[in-house]
Amino acid sequence: MPSSAPAIPAINGNPFLPHLRRSNPNRPLLSHRPRIVAVTAPSTAAATSSTSYLTSVNDEIDAHLKQAIPIRPPLSVFEPMHHLTFAAPRTTAPALCIAACELVGGHRRQAIAAAAALRLMHAAALTRDHILSGRNRDRIGHSFGSNIELLTGDGMVPFGLELLARSDDLTQSNSERILRAIIEITQAMGSQGMAQGERNHSHHGRSDHSELVCRKKEAGIHGCAGAVGAILGGGTEEEIEKLRRYGLYVGSMQGVLSNWDERKEKVSMEKVLNELENLALQELEGFDRGNVQAISSLLGINFGDA
């Protein structure tokens, strides 16, 4: 019987996309046959709308984090944490978390703590990578000693989980959703997730980026963001898995944009991005067409512009 899963883009004969993680291993993934989705260049109005949405969401996440991490005594703790959080290059994953929550009928406030936690943990991962490899040196800067930065980065991870745990509202009966979100984030950011991706990046650089790096880094954190947003917004299991896959495709696009080396690849970057965008848009089928604009707008945003 032929497989019903969509064709996975390959680079140098190897699957480019990550293996998709499931909260329920018995639930089949990508059980529908793909349909061709027309991908057109965004209009000026659409580009402005996507930028406005991203700016609005990031401003709210920043406000939430500035309230949570004020520069106050002891300065040796809060000053470097504040600096490293806001100096680190951004990712679109926190905005995706918010957009996924809103898409399934949730309110932005239900996912703001999770989005802030993702931002904190991503910044912590980049700080560690910055110290060990020197990447992002110009953007983060060595404002503090490497020992302080390393210890602060390690402290940002549990602090992010604390922010999420504090959002548990007993009057809303959302404890189960919060716990599930915490599990999703720790899996995506831990030793088998982004931490391993950073290690692979340090050891392998851009070679074999698709399998060793992107699966654990950009794709992994975006897949987590999509699932977490849907969980906190009260989405069904089907919606959660669709938005997880959507995030995986969006993150894979970010991985291509950030790390593509045309000299080493046998296919063009444009072709790979087109295939990923088609697959991502298919995951939005079935949602209210009037509500998908915000989340679909994240497809066209460069990682560095986030």
Beta strands, then each sheet from edge to edge (+ up, - down):
strand 1: 10-11
strand 2: 14-15
sheet 1: 1+ 2-
end
